[in-house]
Amino acid sequence: MPVTQRIEDLAKDLREYAFILLDGEVEYTGDDAGEVAAAVEHAFLAAVEHLEDDYEIKYTVTCLPEEAPYLGHCFDSGDPDYDQERERRIEHELEVNPWAWCLAKVTASCGGYEASEYLGACAYESEEEFRQTESYTEMRGEAMTSLLATLASAAVHGNVARRVVAALARD
């Protein structure tokens, strides 16, 4: 599913979640809760547009050691000689290049929150080569979507918590 579709689905889920939370509150019922939930969805989508420009979300790439063995497992081109040559090259490159066989981690972070995506059994010449792949683009989108879900949840729960604290302070 494309990242933009996942973000739109997340916004709809956020709207439904906000409606459920607000509909249970005395001050917000029925239509009022629906209007506030729609405003939450609209605000979320507007915020995503801003965040998608990478003004507030920071991305990092980390190369981690891959635990899965590469010998006999990393290539299946149909040509055993080619596959063995690739394995020998990885074995040689691992001495100087951690990207030769690794677990790639892409992290999106914002405001003290973060979300990461992982891809194992990677064989690249460098981080730069990895960043040029479709895998990186997809992982970045997935990490951003997960981060946005975390931020949306924190915002909704923070808003509810502030109202509860305010209500307790009045009593």
Secondary structure, 3 states (H helix, E strand, C coil): CCHHHHHHHHHHHHHHHHHHHHHCCCCCCCHHHHHHHHHHHHHHHHHHHHHHCCCCCEEEEEEEECCCCCCCCCCCCCCHHHHHHHHHHHHHHCCCCHHHCEEEEEEEEECCEEEEEEEEEECCCCHHHHHCCHHHHHHHHHHHHHHHHHHHHHHHHHHHHHHHHHHHHHC
